[in-house]
Structures are given as structure tokens and as C-alpha cells.
Amino acid sequence: MRNTLLSLLFIGMSAAPAQADTETVINLSVKDGFFTPTEIVGPANAKFKLVVKNEGTTAEEFESSELNREKVIAPGKSVTVFLGPLPAGTYKFEGEFHPKTAQGKLIIR
């Protein structure tokens, strides 16, 4: 009886519909005090991931007071920043270790 119940439970779990992964991923890189690209576009009113890769030889920090996010990125590493849902608009970000040159905008449409 116990094995039958476990089997039915397992069958019920495996028969559940799989959710499609429709999550948006936006890639951004930073190197030598500059973000590439300097403007990125994200979806309005939806959650998404921003993956920031440090292609440089020194650490950098992705920072945005408008997005309320700060992430230090070691050289050669990537970090994922979860964002949204955000209303349409423009949100500035910078590299805290190179604030004069590492600047960019996230445009939400």
C-alpha cells in the first residue's frame, strides 16, 4: 500500500506541466573602468536578470542607487543582479571603483 501511494505521488508530480523559462537575461561587461554597452534595454513591468562580467584585471563594483543594487565583481568573474518589475524609465548605474568613466544607463521599455 505504501509503495502504491508513493508511486501515485511520484506519477502525479512528474505529470505536472513544466513551466517555460521565459526569464529575460541581459548581459553587460566591464573592463578597465568602462561598461560595454553603456546603454542596455530591459522589459517594463517584468522581472529579469542582469549578468555583469568583469573582463578586467582588477575588481569593479556595479552600483546603482536608483536600482538599489551594489555588487562587487572579481576579475574574470560574473555576478547576477536580479531586477524588476520596474516601470518604464531610465536608471543610471556606475562602477564605484571608476565612477568617472564606468557609467551606463538601463532603459526600461
C-alpha positions in Angstrom: 0.0 0.0 0.0 2.8 2.4 1.0 4.7 1.7 -2.3 1.5 2.3 -4.3 0.9 5.7 -2.6 4.5 6.7 -3.2 4.2 5.6 -6.8 1.0 7.6 -7.3 2.6 10.6 -5.7 5.6 10.4 -8.0 3.5 9.9 -11.1 1.4 12.9 -10.1 4.5 15.0 -9.6 6.0 14.0 -12.9 2.8 14.6 -14.8 2.7 18.3 -13.7 3.2 20.6 -16.6 6.7 22.1 -16.9 6.9 25.8 -16.7 8.6 27.5 -19.6 11.7 29.6 -18.7 10.8 32.9 -20.2 13.1 35.0 -18.0 15.0 37.7 -19.8 18.7 37.8 -19.3 20.7 41.0 -20.2 24.5 40.8 -20.5 26.8 43.6 -19.5 30.6 43.6 -19.3 33.1 45.9 -17.5 36.8 46.3 -18.3 39.4 48.9 -17.5 36.8 51.2 -16.0 34.2 51.1 -18.8 30.9 49.3 -19.2 30.0 47.7 -22.6 27.5 48.5 -23.8 26.9 51.8 -22.0 23.1 51.6 -22.6 21.1 48.4 -22.0 17.4 47.9 -22.5 15.1 45.8 -20.2 11.4 44.9 -20.2 8.9 47.1 -18.3 6.9 45.5 -15.6 8.7 42.2 -15.7 11.4 40.5 -13.7 14.8 39.9 -15.4 18.4 39.1 -14.8 21.4 41.4 -15.4 24.6 39.4 -15.8 27.7 41.6 -15.3 31.0 40.1 -16.3 34.3 41.7 -15.2 36.7 41.2 -18.1 39.4 43.3 -16.5 42.3 42.5 -14.2 41.0 44.5 -11.2 37.8 44.3 -9.2 34.9 46.6 -10.0 31.6 47.3 -8.3 28.3 47.6 -10.2 26.3 50.2 -8.3 23.0 52.0 -8.8 21.3 54.0 -6.1 18.3 54.3 -8.4 18.0 50.4 -8.6 19.1 49.9 -5.0 21.9 47.5 -6.0 25.6 47.0 -5.3 27.7 44.1 -6.4 31.5 43.7 -6.3 32.8 41.7 -9.3 36.2 40.0 -9.0 38.4 40.0 -12.1 37.3 37.3 -14.6 34.1 36.6 -12.7 30.4 37.4 -13.3 27.6 38.4 -11.0 23.9 38.1 -11.5 21.7 41.1 -10.5 18.0 40.3 -10.2 15.8 43.3 -11.2 12.2 44.1 -11.8 9.5 44.5 -12.2 10.3 48.2 -13.0 8.2 50.9 -14.5 9.3 52.4 -17.9 12.1 54.9 -17.4 15.9 55.3 -17.4 18.0 54.1 -14.5 21.7 55.1 -14.1 24.5 52.8 -12.9 28.2 53.1 -12.4 31.3 51.3 -11.4 32.1 52.5 -8.0 35.8 52.0 -8.4 35.9 54.1 -11.6 32.9 56.4 -11.2 34.1 59.0 -13.8 34.4 56.5 -16.6 32.3 53.4 -15.7 28.9 54.8 -16.3 25.8 53.5 -18.0 22.0 53.5 -18.3 19.4 50.9 -18.1 16.4 51.9 -20.2 13.2 50.1 -19.3 10.6 50.0 -22.1 
